């Protein structure tokens, strides 16, 4: 199912991506000049290493649990919760158990 086939339909985020053993899987839902929405599935102990982004990033946990570290402060997040990672602050994510997340980035200054 490509991005165009998602438009105008009611869908469950959790069903749009599957876990893969020992991997991080991603699926772009929206990719526009003004922003992106990406769905990720992380196997246990997988993650994204520390990095910065020029825009705030909204992360909603669709399934499971993760640890998000922002500027050296670690925070647990679990299914149904969200966190905003501020622009230009180093951040990373690690799966404390398998988890799926939606990442929303709005590109504006």
NORFEN-V772740 format. One record per backbone hydrogen bond with DSSP energy under -1.0 kcal/mol. NH is the residue of the N-H (numbers start at 0). CO is the residue of the C=O. If there is no record, write none. Layout:
BEGIN
NH,CO + NH,CO
END
This chain:
BEGIN
4,1 + 5,2 + 8,5 + 14,11 + 15,12 + 22,19 + 24,40 + 26,38 + 28,36 + 29,36 + 31,34 + 35,104 + 36,29 + 37,102 + 38,26 + 39,100 + 40,24 + 41,98 + 42,22 + 44,94 + 45,42 + 47,92 + 50,90 + 56,84 + 57,103 + 58,82 + 59,101 + 60,80 + 61,99 + 62,99 + 65,76 + 66,93 + 67,74 + 68,91 + 69,72 + 70,89 + 72,69 + 74,67 + 76,65 + 78,63 + 79,60 + 80,77 + 82,58 + 84,56 + 87,52 + 88,85 + 90,50 + 91,68 + 92,47 + 93,66 + 94,45 + 96,64 + 98,41 + 99,62 + 100,39 + 101,59 + 102,37 + 103,57 + 104,35 + 106,33 + 107,105
END
